Amino acid sequence: CFACHATGVANAPKFGDKAAWEPYIKTGMDAMVKVAMQGKPPMPPKGGAANASEEDIRAAVQYMVDHAK
């Protein structure tokens, strides 16, 4: 996740940027996890972490959301 979200590569919302994350947060955790699991170009499914479980992805999304508040 951090490879793109640390710097905002390909318009990824940057880690800790409340304004960038706000529209995503408004969609709700389940929607964000679904997008992360399935991918959304240019983000690959599971952010490229093929072996990550849904629980892992949910924890990563929650971590980023927590730091965007």
Secondary structure, 3 states (H helix, E strand, C coil): CHHHHCCCHHHCCCCCCHHHHHHHHHHCHHHHHHHHHHCECCECHHHHCCCCCHHHHHHHHHHHHHCCC
